[in-house]
Amino acid sequence: MSTVISIMLAVSNADEAVAWYKQALGATELWNVGGVAGLEIAGAAFFVGEPENNGWESPQKLGITSARVEVFCEDPDSFVKQAVAAGAKGDHDKVRDHEVPWGVHRQGGFIDPFGHIWLVGDASPLRRYNG
C-alpha cells in the first residue's frame, strides 16, 4: 500500500456538509458514521467531521479558516464555477494564469459555506522541479 495524505475538514454539521460537497463538488460519500464522513472527488478522498472538544474546531466557531484545501483537476474554471453556483464565495481568488518556474499554472479558489478555503489548479506542483 502506498502512503496517502488526506484532510479532515472541521464542520459544525457533518450531514449538511456532506450534502453540500456532494451537490456542489460532485463528491461521493464513501461512508458516514454520524458526525464523521468519508468523501471523495474523482478518487481524491477527504473527510468531514464535527469537533467534540478534542483539540480542533470549525472555522465557523474560530472565526477564521482552519484549513486550505488544494485541488488539482483538468478544468479549474468549471470546478470553481460549480462551487460558486452552489453558494461558495468566489471572490477570494479568481481563477487566472500564474507564471511559475515549471510553466503556466491556472489556479483560483473559493471559500465553502463552512469557512474552508479551496484553491483549485490545473496541474499539481507536487512533483520534483529541477530548474
Buried (B, 14 or more C-beta within 10 A) or exposed (E): EEEEEEBBBBBBBBBEBBEBBBEBBEBEEEEBEEBBBBBBBEEBBBBBBBBEEEEEBBBBEEEEBBBEBBBBBEEBBEBBBBBBEBEBBBEBBEBEEEEBEEEEBBBBBBBBBBBBBBBBBBBEEEEEEEE
